Amino acid sequence: MEHSNKVLLFGILPGSFHSENEFNSTDDLDFRHHNYKEMRQVSLSRRAQCPNITRIYNIGKSSNGLKMYAMEISDNPGEHETGEPEFRYTAGLHGNEVLGRELLLLLMQFLCREYKVENPRVRRLVDGVRIHLVPSLNPDAYELGSEMGNWALGHWTEEGYDIFENFPDLNSILWGAEDRGWVPRIVPNHHIPIPENFFNGSLAVETRAIISWMERNPFVLGANLQGGEKLVAYPFDMQRPQLSVIHNYTPDDAMFRWLAMSYAHSHLTMTETYRGSCHGDDVTGGQGITNRAAWKPAVGMNDFSYLHTNCFELSIFLGCDKFPHESELPLEWENNREALLSFIEQVNRGIKGVVKDVEGNPLPNATVSVEGIQHDIRTAAGGDYWRLLNPGEYKVTAKADNYTPQTRLCLVGYEAGATPCGFTLAKSNWSRIKQIMILDVWEMLGCSGFFYWSQKEPNRSDTNVLLCRRCVASPTGSSDVPKISQNPLLLFRLICRPGI
């Protein structure tokens, strides 16, 4: 009776607390946590329900042999369509941060269902973007995490790696070259090669698979969904040594800030920071976004994506609770649904086009540069490209080996959709000019001969090789001493072989 009096005193009936705090989403989806087998079954069910727009594949295996499944959603699954951008959402880098995993499974269900009922917005997304969803990049660790587990349980891989921070440090290579004045004539400002010794070091099998997946697909935009905080973090993630300010901005900082805000301001609660952050004061200035280097610097996946591929990637931290209760999933879906869709739509912001020769043949690996932004991109296999840009007027140049560069003025408006900006390049005699320049260097250094690589060095264009009897500033008696020419008009490898 005493218990009943207390209940009546507070106006609460027995068993009513759960129902008053439970949120019922307007979407009839599968709101529960899914283990590995259940996650796979959700993907298979969507594949069966929407066979014309879905494809299941795996990007590799975990250290325990679990497949890292991906769901592709596109009007032509299984192939890259020239002119159509590619987008990725990934989750589960840390196995104990599970909300992203469930949101991507819900997004699969939502896109499939809404496409079938001809939702015009979803139709535009699926027909115009090749979408890749990877719910779990660290499937082994998910099995360790739980609602009642400690903060770190399941964070690392089975072998003890933090996948997000297991990527090569390309920032130091770029910044070191910038300090020497080598960028972009000697060292490129994009597609920086991975150091040869990286793959011989401490590398998770999951990281190796992710890198290969990134390199195989011409992604334009992506985000990794994490937990433990509620904000969007944008690159650079790594702090530049001896920088006088704590922020470390990319050449595309304005674009990254817009992308971050497109998610944070579409989220129903991410900008409600008046209570502070999950672990102290608000670090976002009330905007729900922050530069990662100014917040929690890390060598990570986002910087690697930006410096090694065309893909702009951000980290979306979904909330303070890394493993929310199942009953909270409907509310979290409502909080994030619009933001998830809006962020995908940003892949069509900026300019797009095809770089081809005068006969109409596509030119893959052509470079597209924007005046005033010291970060270039490359064309895909079909000669197509997408350059994320905010509204404005841009002078854009396309160039390719043995072709005369072409520059165009491209206008980016405020309306939806990327502005078409294609290029047609004519053949040039630059290759002959380079041969003459190489002969001059050969004669100056006393080289015994020269030849070209039959294949270009990975991630490096216009690279030649000189075999020399003597080389300036080379160690005595050295056999093979690679040197990079300091001539800004000519890039080659100088190999010293005193005995030839």
N, C-alpha and C positions, 0 to 999 in steps of 0.2 A: 504493500500500500504506500509505503514511503517512496518507493521508486515511482509509482504512478503519480503521486503528488508533485514530485520534481518534474516529471514529464509535462504535466498539465501547467505547472508554474511557468515553464519556458515556452508553452504553446507548441510542443513538438509531440507528435504521436509516435509510438514505437514503430521502428522500421521506416520512418518517413525521411530520415536524414539522407540516405542514399538517393532516394528519388528526387529530393529537392536539389541535389547537387549534380544530378546526372543530366547531361545534355544530349538531346536526340537530334542528330543531323538530319537535314532534309534529304540527303542522299542515302539511298538504300544500298549500302556497301558493307563489306565484311570487316567490321570494326573489332579486331582482336589481334593479339600477338601471334606471330607465326614462326615456328621453328624452321629448320632448314627444309625438311620434307614438305611442310605445309606451304612454305614460301614457293617452292618449286611447283606445287600443285596449283597455287593461285595463278602462276604464269601459264601453266598448261591449260587451265580453264579459260583464261582470256584468249589463248591461242585457238582453242576450239570454238569459242564464242565469236571471235572476230578474225577468221583465218586470212582474210584478204588484206588486212592492215597490220598484222603482227608477225613477228619472227622471234624465236627463242634461240639464243646462241650463248656460248660461254667464252669469256676472255682469257681463261686460264684456270689453273687449279691452286688451291691453298696448300700449305705445307703438309696438311693431313689428307690431301687428295680430294677435297670437296671442290666441286666446280663453282666458279664465280659467274653465275648466270646473268645474262643481260636480256632485256626485252626491247626489241626494236618496234616502233610504231610509225608506220609510214604508208602512203598509198601504193608504194612499190617496195615492199620490204625485201631486203637482201641485196639491194644494189644502190650505188650512189648515182643520183640523177644530176646531170649537168645543170647547174643553175640553182639547185636546191641546197640550202645550208644544212649542216648537221649539228645537232645539239645533244648534250649529255647531262643527265642528273646521276650522281653517284651517292651512295650512302654506306654506312657500316664500315668506314675506315677503322673505327674503334668499335669493337663488338658490343660494348656496353652502352653505346649511344644509339638507341633503337628507334626513336621516333622517325628519323629519316627513312629507315627501312620500311616502316609501316605506311608512311605517307606515299612512298613510291609504289607500293603495292596497291594502295587506294587510287593513286593516279592512273595506274594501268586499268583498273576497273572502270574508273570514271570516263577516261578517253574512249575506251571500247564501247561502253554503253551509250554515251552521248553521240558518238559517231554514227551508231546504228539508228538513233532517233533523229539524225540529221540536224544536230545542234550546229548552227552556222559557224560559230566561233571555233568549235572543236574541228569541224570540217576543214576550215582554213588552216588550222595548225597542222593537222595530220596530212593534208594534201600538199602543204607548202614547206614542211620541215621534216627532216629525217630525225626522229627522236629516239634516243637510246636511254634506257632506264636500268641502272644496276643497283638493286636494293642492298647487296651485301658484298663489299670488297674484302671483308675479313670474316668469312663464315665460321672459321674455327673458334674465334673469340666470342662470337655471339652466344655459343652454348655455355660459356662460362659466366656471362653477365646475367643479372636477374634484378627484379624489383628491389629485393632486400639486400643485394650485394653491396660491397663497399665502393667508394668512388672510382677506384682504379681497376676493379675486377673485370677482366675481359677487354681492357683497353688495348693491349698489345697482341701481336700475333702469337701463335703457338711457339715460335722461335724467339720471341721477346722483342720484336721490332714494332715501333710506332710507324705505321705505313705512311702517314701524311708527311713525316719528317725523314723518310728514307730515300728521298730523291736526290739526285746529284746537285751540287752547288754550282750552278751556272752563273749566279750573280757575281761571284768573285772574279770569274773569267772576264765577264763583260766590264766590270768596274775597273779591273786592272788594266784592260786594254784602253778604256776611256782615259785613265790617268796618263797613259803613254801617248795618247793622241792617235791610236790605231783604228778607232771606230769611225766610219764603217769601211774604210778603204782596205784595211788589212784583216781586221776581225769584224764579222758582220754584226749588225745590231739585232739580229733575229736568227732563229734556227741555229743557235749556238750548239756545236757538237758536244756530245757527252764525252768526257775524258775517257781514254782507253782503259785506264786502270779501275774505273768505277765498278765495272761488272766483275772484277776480281776481288772486290772488297766485301764488306758486310751488307748484303743485299737480300731482302726478303723475296721469296718466290712470288709472292703477291705483287710486290713492286715491279719486278721484272715483267710480269704479265700485263700490268697496267701501262707501263711504258710502251710495250709493243703494241698494245691496243690504241694508245694515243697516236702512235706513229702511222698506224694503218689507216686511220680514218681522218678525213679533213674536217675535224670539229672546228666550229666557229666560236661557240659559247658553251660554257658549262658551269656547274656548281656542285660542290660536295656538301652534303647535309650532315651536320655534326650536332653535338649537344653540350650541355654544361653552361651555357650562356645564351642570351637572346639578343642577337645582333647579326649584321652581315659584315664580314671582314674582306677587304679588297687589297690587292698587291700594291707595292711590293710587301711581301711578308718578312723578308730578311732586312735587318738593319745594316746600312752601309757603314763600314768602319770609319771613324774619325769624322762622321757627318756632324755638322754643327747644330742641326735640328733633329728632333726625334722622328719626325715623319719622313718616310722614304717613298717618294712618288715615282710611278712609272711615267714614260712619255705619254701614255694614254690615261693619265689620272682623271681628267674630266669625264672620260667615257666610263671608267671604272666606278666613279662616284655615282654617275647616273644609273648604272646597272645595279649597284648596291641599293640605291634608293628605290628603284623600281620594285624590288622585293620588299624592303623594309616598310615602305609606305603603302604597299598593297596588303600587307599582313595586318590583321585586325588589332593586334596589341603590341607589336614590336617597337613602336615609337612612344609607347606609354612608359617613359623612363623616369617619371617623377619619384618613384620609390627607389631609384638607384638601380644598379645592376645586380646580378645574382650574387656577386661577391664583394660588393662595395659601392662606391660612387659610380654614377653613369659616366661611361667613357665615350659616349657617342654624341654628346651635345644635344640630346633630345631627338636625334635623327635616326637612331637605330643602326648606324653604320660607323665603321672605323677603319683606319689604315692599320693593317695587321702589324707592321713594323713599329708603329707607335704604341701598340697595345701589348702584344705578346710576340716578339720577333721569333721567327723560325725559318730554317731552311726547309722548304716544303714543296708540295705538289703544285700549288698555284703559280709560284714563280717559275718552276720548271715548265709548266704548260705554256706560260707566256713567252719564255725565252727559247724554248726548243720547238714549239709548234705554233700554229696560227691561233690557237684557242685561248680566249680570255676566260679565266676561271676564278671564281670567288668561293669563299666558305660561308655557308649559312648556318648559324648556330640557332637552333630551334627553341631552346628553352632551358631553364635551370635544371629541371629533372631529366637526367639522362635516360631513365627507364620509367616513364610515366605509367600509371595504372591503366589497364585496359579500358576502364570506364571513361577515361579522359580522351581517348582517341577520337570520338566524334567531334568534340569541341576543338581539338587540335587540327582536325581536318578542315573544319569551318574557318579557323584562324589562318590557315595556310593555303587553302584552295585557290583563291584569287591570285595570291602572290606566286604560286607555282605556275599558273597559266600565264600571268603577265610577264614573268621572267623569260619563259620560252619565247614569247612574242618579240623580245628585244633582239633576237638573232637576226631579225629583218630590219635592223636599224643601221643606216649608213649607206654604203654604196656596194654594188655587186656588178659582175660582168664576166666576160670571157676574153682572154688574151689569145689571139690567133695570128697566123701569118697571112700574107696577101692572098693565098690560095684557100684560106678558110680552115686550115689545119690548126687544131688547138696546140698551145705551147705550155706544156706542164713545167712546173718549177720556175716559171718566170717570176720576177720580183716586182711587187707593186709597192711603191713608196708614196707617202703623203708629205708634201712640203711642210716643215715646221713640226713634224712628229717623228722623232728619231727611233722609229720602230717599224720595220717593213714586214710584209707578209709574202707568201708564195702562192702561186696558182696550184690547183689540184690537177689530177691526171687528165681531166677534160679541159684544162686551160681556164677553168672557172675559179673565181675568187669572191670573197665577201670581206669587206673592210668595215668594222664597226666604227661609226663616227656619229657625233652629235650634229644637230642641224647647223649648217654653215656652208661656206664656199671654200673648196679645197682644190689645190693644184696637185694633180696625181700623175705619177710617171710609172709606166710599165717598161721593163727591160728584160731581155733574155740573151743568152749567149749567141753571138754571131748575128744579132739583129740590132737595128737602129732603135734606140729608145723613143718612146712617144709620150708626150705630156698633154693632159687634158684638164680642163676646168670642170669639176664635178660639183653639183649643187645638191645638198642634202636638206630636204624640207622637214616640216613638222608633221606631215601626214604619215600615216602608217605605210610601211613598206620601204625597202631599200631602193635607192635611185640607181637605175641602170647606167653603167659607165664602162663600156667595152673598149678594147684596144686592138688595132691591127698593125703589126710590126713588119717592116720590110727588111730583107737581108742586107747585111753590111759587109764591108771588107775588113772588119776589126780583127778577124783571125789572122789575116796576112800582116796587118800592122804589128800584132803581137809577135809574130814570127821574126820580123825585122828587129824588134826590140830585144827579143831573146838572143838573136845573133850578136847584137851589140854587147850585151852582158857577157855572152860566151867569149867573145874576143877579149873583152876587158879583163876577165878573170883567168884567161888561159885555159878554158875548159877544153877537154878532148872531144866533146860531142854533146849533143842534147837529144832528148826525145820527149814525147808526150805520154802521159798516162793513157792507157787504153780505156780506163774508166776513171772518172773523176773521184777524188777523195770524198768520202761521205760528208754530206752537209757543207761542202765547200765548192764554190764555182770558179771557173777560170784558173785551175791549178795545173802548172806544168812542172817538169822535173829537169834539172840540169845535172849531168854527171861531170864533175870537175877534177882536174889534176891538182889544183890548189884553190883554196878558198880563203877569202879575207877573214881574219880573226878566228880561224878554226884551229883547234888543238893539233899539235904536231902528232903525226902518225895516226890520226883518227881514221876510222874506216867509213862509217856512215854518220854524218853529223847533219841532221835536218836544220835548215835555216829558212826563215821566211823573209822574202825580199822586202826591203824598206821602201822600194819604189812604189808610190801610191797608184801608179798606172799599170803595174804588173805584179801579179801574185804567182809565185812559184816556190817549189821546194828545191833547195840547193843541197846536193848530196856530195860530200867530199870523199874522194877515193884517190889518195896520193899515188897509189901503185899503178893506176891505169895509164 
